[in-house]
Amino acid sequence: MDKPSEHNFVELLEKHQNIVHKVCRLYTNNYDAHNDLFQEITIQLWKAFPKFRGDSKFTTWMYRVGLNTAITLYRKSKRSIKTQEFDAIQFKISAEEYDSTEEEQLKLMYQAVHQLNDIEKALVFLYLEDKDYREISETLGISEVNARVKMNRVKKKLKTILNP
């Protein structure tokens, strides 16, 4: 790979690294696992970058590589190592008028999403990222109709989990 391409990759990765962090947050539950997955996704993006033709947006391609990497690793190793949950670490900012309602709702949503299978997680993630069904179907490699049907099923499943 020549230097301009290497520079281009680093620039694009830095600009869109939050995508990778969001994928990591979805498929991991602690800091070390998050960092390991981030590193693995970055390696896979680097390896696949020479093949990126620009047929889709860079971010769509990045989502696809990131989600595929996470799903593959998730399926390979359902870790049995005891790890500290993200929820066990306090991120709250001490303030007298701090309202934790939104944080608690977000925590409940993440707990519900963690109960979904790997494909359903990816679907919810892309949906919450405001991706339209065309881009979701392109990223996940399924038809647009299938993406809509699966999303409706996942919404019902999440409602059941959140409101038993």
Disulfide bonds with the S-S distance in Angstrom:
none
